[in-house]
Structures are given as C-alpha cells and as structure tokens.
Amino acid sequence: IIQSDGYKTTGCYNFRCAGFLQTNNNIVIGGSISPISVLNGNQFEISVFVWKVGPKTWKLVAKLGPDDTLVGYWPVEIFTTLADYATQVQWGGEITNAQTFGRHTTTQMGSGRFQDEGFRKSSYFRHLEIVDHNNSLQSTQNLYTRGEQPKLYAVNNRFSDDWGSYFFYGGPRLSHLHREPP
C-alpha cells in the first residue's frame, strides 16, 4: 500500500505513515503471501478490491482463496479530495531507486521477466474494473501505460473476453548485461 499526495511532498509504504487501519491480522500488509507462482509452473492470483463504503470509509478487501477478507480501511477523515470519490485509479509495479553510488538499482520488477514473455512468466493484473457511483463494477476503458526505464522495465495493456482489461509488466533489473540507463 502506498499513501501519498501524488508524490509531491509526502508518501510512505504500508504502515510507515498513519491512516490505514488494519482489521485482520491474517494478511500482513507489506508481508509475503503464499502460495506463490512458479516460472512456467502453477500460477496463483489474489484479487484486491478498494472501494468507498458509505460516506465515511474506503475499504481494502483481498481474496487469496475462496473467501473475501476485509483487510482494513482508510477513514474518510484522512482525505481531502478523496472524501467523496476518486478521479483516477493506478495499477502497476514500482521499484525504489535511491541511486546508490550514483547507479541505478539492481531491483527487479514483478517476476523479473519482461512483459512480452506473457503468462507463466511475466507479472500481470487482469479483470481491471472500477466501482461507479452506483457501487457497480465497470470494466476499465482507455488505459494509459507508462514506463520510465523501458530498457529495464516494460508494460503493455490488452483486452480479452476471458481476462477483460489486463496488462503484463516487469523487468529483470540493471545488471552487467545492461548499460546504465540515461
């Protein structure tokens, strides 16, 4: 979970800043989950839902198996513009690049495989939907993709009847096989 003001002046991950109130300790925010997918082997998914419930609360629900689990919520008091509704949603991968010793990080994104390797190799998000003002799920349209280091990390988006709106993303990291990105 990242909480920020659009990366302008504040931001933190998981519980490093106040706001999100966890109500279930079976899922650890920032922790690992299992089982995990295996390259070219069994693939496992989680479903994540974030939506506004009533006038006071944004909830986070995860589905790791057959049941939905309420993980926690953000009280409306911590928001300014999100108190009523969201104007955009973002899905994706992110790495932290502190430029240690003036070099790009060696952190991989997603599974560490590029998006064009597809299912059983690349990381992905699928069935991307938003909740409208009537509290109904709607398929996403006109997805915008962005990659800041395309030689190291990439993304593509697609649509199919089985997966709805989806995208593969990821990349291996900076290594001796790559030259320093600009």
C-alpha positions in Angstrom: 0.0 0.0 0.0 1.3 3.4 -0.9 -0.2 6.6 0.6 0.9 9.9 -0.9 -0.2 13.3 -2.1 0.6 12.3 -5.7 4.4 12.0 -4.9 4.6 15.8 -4.3 5.6 16.2 -0.7 4.5 13.2 1.3 4.4 9.4 0.8 5.1 6.2 2.6 4.5 2.5 2.2 2.5 0.1 4.3 2.3 1.3 7.9 5.1 3.9 7.8 2.5 6.7 8.0 -0.7 6.9 9.8 -4.1 6.4 8.1 -4.8 2.8 7.1 -6.4 0.8 9.9 -5.9 -2.9 9.6 -8.8 -5.1 10.9 -7.5 -8.5 10.0 -4.1 -9.9 11.0 -4.2 -13.0 8.8 -2.9 -10.8 5.9 0.2 -8.8 6.7 0.5 -5.5 4.8 4.0 -5.5 3.3 4.5 -9.2 4.1 4.7 -12.2 1.9 1.8 -14.3 0.8 1.7 -17.9 -0.2 1.4 -19.9 -2.3 3.4 -18.1 -5.0 3.5 -18.6 -8.7 6.4 -20.6 -10.2 8.0 -19.7 -13.5 6.5 -21.9 -16.3 4.6 -23.7 -13.5 1.5 -23.2 -11.3 0.2 -19.7 -11.2 -1.6 -18.2 -8.2 -3.6 -15.0 -8.0 -5.0 -12.7 -5.5 -8.0 -10.4 -6.0 -7.8 -6.9 -4.5 -10.8 -4.6 -4.1 -10.7 -1.0 -2.9 -14.0 1.0 -2.7 -15.8 3.6 -0.8 -18.5 2.3 1.5 -21.0 4.8 2.7 -20.0 8.4 3.5 -17.1 7.6 5.8 -14.8 4.8 4.7 -12.6 3.4 1.9 -12.2 -0.4 2.4 -9.5 -2.8 1.2 -10.5 -6.4 0.6 -8.3 -9.2 -0.6 -9.3 -12.6 -1.9 -6.5 -15.2 -1.5 -8.7 -18.2 -1.8 -12.4 -18.9 -2.0 -13.3 -16.2 0.5 -13.1 -12.4 0.6 -11.2 -11.0 3.6 -11.6 -7.4 4.8 -8.0 -6.4 5.4 -8.8 -2.9 6.7 -9.9 0.6 5.8 -8.9 4.2 5.5 -11.2 6.6 7.5 -12.5 9.4 5.4 -11.0 12.0 7.8 -7.5 11.5 6.4 -8.6 12.5 2.9 -9.2 15.8 1.3 -10.2 15.2 -2.3 -10.9 11.5 -1.9 -13.5 12.2 0.8 -16.2 12.0 -2.0 -14.8 10.0 -4.9 -11.6 9.1 -6.8 -10.9 10.6 -10.2 -8.3 8.0 -11.2 -7.0 4.5 -10.3 -3.5 3.2 -10.8 -2.3 -0.4 -11.0 1.2 -1.5 -11.6 4.7 -2.2 -10.4 7.2 0.1 -8.8 10.8 -0.1 -7.7 12.7 2.1 -5.3 15.8 3.7 -7.0 18.0 5.5 -4.4 20.8 5.9 -7.0 23.2 4.3 -4.5 26.8 5.1 -5.6 25.3 7.1 -8.5 24.0 3.9 -10.2 20.5 2.6 -11.0 19.1 0.0 -8.6 19.5 -3.7 -9.2 15.9 -4.4 -8.1 13.8 -6.4 -10.5 10.1 -5.5 -11.1 7.3 -8.1 -10.9 8.6 -11.6 -11.7 11.8 -10.1 -13.1 10.6 -11.0 -16.7 9.7 -8.6 -19.4 6.0 -8.1 -20.3 6.3 -9.7 -23.7 7.1 -13.1 -22.2 3.4 -13.3 -21.1 1.5 -15.8 -18.9 3.5 -18.1 -16.7 6.5 -15.8 -16.9 5.5 -12.1 -16.6 3.6 -10.5 -13.8 0.2 -9.2 -14.6 -3.0 -7.6 -13.5 -6.3 -8.7 -15.0 -10.0 -8.0 -14.8 -9.3 -4.4 -14.1 -12.5 -2.8 -13.0 -13.7 0.3 -11.2 -16.7 0.9 -8.9 -19.0 3.5 -10.2 -21.2 6.0 -8.3 -23.9 3.2 -8.1 -21.5 0.9 -6.4 -21.4 -1.3 -9.5 -18.3 -2.8 -11.1 -17.4 -1.4 -14.6 -14.7 -2.5 -17.0 -11.9 -0.1 -17.5 -11.5 1.8 -20.7 -8.7 3.7 -22.3 -5.8 2.5 -20.1 -2.7 4.7 -20.1 0.6 2.9 -19.6 3.9 4.4 -18.6 7.3 3.0 -18.2 10.2 5.3 -17.2 13.1 2.9 -18.0 11.9 0.8 -21.0 15.3 -0.9 -21.3 14.9 -2.3 -17.8 11.1 -2.5 -17.2 8.2 -2.5 -19.5 4.4 -2.7 -19.6 1.7 -3.4 -22.2 -2.1 -3.5 -22.0 -4.7 -5.6 -23.7 -8.3 -6.8 -23.6 -9.8 -10.2 -24.0 -13.2 -11.7 -23.2 -11.6 -14.1 -20.7 -9.4 -11.6 -18.9 -11.2 -8.3 -19.6 -8.7 -5.3 -19.4 -5.3 -6.6 -18.4 -1.6 -5.9 -18.7 1.7 -7.7 -18.3 4.6 -5.8 -16.7 8.1 -6.2 -15.3 11.7 -6.4 -16.0 14.9 -8.1 -14.9 16.9 -5.2 -13.3 20.1 -3.4 -14.1 22.9 -6.0 -14.5 26.2 -6.4 -16.3 24.1 -7.2 -19.4 22.6 -3.7 -19.4 24.4 -0.5 -19.7 23.4 2.3 -17.3 20.1 3.9 -18.4 20.1 7.6 -19.3 
